[in-house]
């Protein structure tokens, strides 16, 4: 009576396209599509490596969340301690906002000092004023990273200055970037500002892609002798955003060239394909003993994937369901699934759900149907 139906579908553009291979001089790398979260390229992307100043993205995230929650105002003033001045000031030779001891600095200025100037002193001032000490703030950073699904990150400071326990993966850097862009759009535009002047001192944003690449709007550079040169970047073209992270390069020039090359490769070789739409009917399925003979099924959710143009030609979608399905059926009941298969990728199974409620036949109708079935083999 009941049988399983397998219906094969194939998404194909009709054009065979060979994606260009990608290599990079970076020791660690990832390229992620912002909307789908799909990884277009990876190289040791889960390794916990020294992130240098790119870890300031986590400092920024914690600060922005507190501003958004109303715990801190942009107009609040934080005091610059001697500790912040000694560890992050001009005398250290590192990146700094040039904050004087005892100064009261608005949070809005500290935020730009971290994002644009990569000020170590600004980070420490924020950490001390928010959590009482940089160590306590680092504990909060690590906790928040875990909450965001960043499994390969640990923090002992707010700056990214060298420490054996200050570690992040390029995957986690991509994830925190995605969260910043999505959760704090009103603040994200600061990352694209090219210059910030504080206390009469003008400093330029260190992100080379802001100058060299169309559509670049963030996020953060990093460099220490241990970490090498790194860049977490974001580029938008035709409404599509890619996030790239590279680390372990040998020079500023190499950092710029490799980041630009990775982004260009991603936009050239990949696109987003909407494979399923949750409000688009897939098929009508016969109903057994229902007050209606058919019920429509739809995908439970939208499915959009970032695919190379080669893989887009090889997507196979298979519909699997039992037929006929027994009444009663509630709207939203799972009646089957769509299996999405792409060579060398993990199979995805998407439930098929009923579009409407189908009630069981009335008592008299069921009696007559069963009688006809027994006598004549009547079918729905």
Secondary structure, DSSP 8 states (H G I E B T S, - for coil): --EEEEEEEEE--S----------S-SEEEEEETTT--EEEEESTT--B--GGGGHHHHHHHHHHHHHTTSS-TT-EEE--HHHHHHHSGGGSS------TT-EEEHHHHHHHHHTT--HHHHHHHHHHHHSSHHHHHHHHHHHHHHTT--S-B-S-SS--S-TT-BB-HHHHHHHHHHHHHH-HHHHGGGG--EEEETTEEEE---THHHHSTTEEEEEEEEETTTEEEEEEEEEETTEEEEEEEEEESSHHHHHHHHHHHHHHHHHHEEEEEEE-TTSEEEEEEEESBSSSEEEEEESS-EEEEEEHHHHTTEEEEEEEEESEES-B-TT-EEEEEEEE-TTS--EEEEEEESS-B-B--HHHHHHHHHHHHHH----
